[in-house]
Structure formats: C-alpha cells, structure tokens
Amino acid sequence: MANRSPEDRDALKGLIAEYFANQGDPAGGSVVETLASVGMGYLNQSLGNLPPISRSTERQQLAAFLGSTYLQGTRPSPMNNYLRQLQQVAEAYFDDLHVARPPAEVVTILATLAVGHTRETDPRPTRMVATTKFVDLYLGGS
C-alpha cells in the first residue's frame, strides 16, 4: 500500500484500540499512538500484497500483528532482562540516526515490540535488528 491515505492512521488507531479491548487489556493512548506510527511506517514502506487484498483487511491484519506482538512483549519471563537492553539499543539507534529521541515511554513501547517479535532463545544481534527495524518503522510513520 504505497499510496496510503489520511484516514489510514485513524483507522489503524481504532483497530489497535479495538484489538486491545477484545483481548481484555485496554492500552493507553501512547501505546495506541506509537503502534499506529509503526503501522504507518509499514504502510509507507509496503508495496502492497500479492495477491491484492482490500485496504481494510490489510489494516485489520496489521493492527492484529502489532497488538499481539506488543502484548507478547509485555509478558516475558520474570528473569527476562532483554527489555532494558533493547531500550538501550533503541536509544543508541535514535542517537546514531541524529534524530530527536522520542519520550522514554515511546522507546519502551518500541523495545517491547522487539521483545514480542523475537524469542528468548534468539541471539542478541537478532533482537537488536528487530529493535532497529521497529525504530525505522516508527520514524517512517511519524
């Protein structure tokens, strides 16, 4: 969907909030806003799907992926210290790109996405690449 429309962000926000409500885990506004920015970054970089699917279906699938990945990242084992490490990776990557670092809450949300997207057994570089990818998508959708 290289030709995104202005209503895509609002639709994504609504679908993400609906996903969290359906899971019984209502998310705060900053979580929904950050996930919508990541989703818009994906839509900016996407060339569409083959075979083509409707725009509403693509939004629904993207909202479900972002919501489930975020929730997965909020439920690591108690011994998981990867979240702090990935926050540091995201902060360093923002600095390396010479862009203004977003609020700490946004950095934590992006790191949480990376934790949810990777497995505990993944090597550290895999987690770091996942983190930088979510940062890139966030910047592309902001």
Residue pairs with C-beta under 8 A, 6 or more apart in sequence:
1 8
1 43
1 46
1 48
1 55
1 58
2 44
2 46
2 47
2 48
4 40
4 43
4 44
5 55
8 40
8 43
8 55
8 59
9 36
9 40
9 141
11 56
11 59
12 35
12 36
12 39
12 40
12 59
12 62
12 63
13 32
13 33
13 36
15 59
15 60
15 63
15 64
16 27
16 32
16 35
16 36
16 39
16 63
16 66
16 67
17 26
17 27
17 32
18 63
19 63
19 64
19 67
19 68
20 26
20 27
20 31
20 32
20 67
20 71
23 67
23 71
25 71
27 35
27 67
27 70
30 103
30 105
30 106
30 109
31 70
31 109
34 106
34 109
34 110
34 138
35 63
35 66
35 67
35 70
35 109
35 113
36 141
37 137
37 138
37 141
37 142
38 66
38 110
38 113
38 134
38 137
38 138
38 141
39 59
39 62
39 63
39 66
39 137
39 141
40 140
40 141
40 142
41 136
41 137
41 138
41 139
41 140
41 141
41 142
42 62
42 137
42 140
42 141
43 58
43 62
43 141
44 140
44 141
45 137
45 140
49 58
53 61
66 113
68 116
69 113
69 116
69 117
70 109
70 112
70 113
70 116
71 116
72 115
72 116
72 117
73 83
73 111
73 112
73 113
73 114
73 115
73 116
73 117
74 112
74 116
76 82
76 83
76 115
76 120
77 120
80 115
80 120
82 115
82 120
82 127
83 108
83 111
83 112
83 115
85 124
85 127
86 111
86 114
86 115
86 127
86 128
86 131
87 107
87 108
87 111
89 111
89 114
89 127
89 128
89 131
89 132
90 107
90 110
90 111
90 114
90 131
90 132
90 134
90 135
91 101
91 107
93 131
93 132
93 135
94 100
94 101
94 102
94 107
94 135
95 101
97 135
97 139
99 139
101 107
102 138
106 138
110 131
110 134
110 135
110 138
111 131
113 130
113 134
114 127
114 130
114 131
114 134
115 127
117 130
117 134
118 126
118 127
118 130
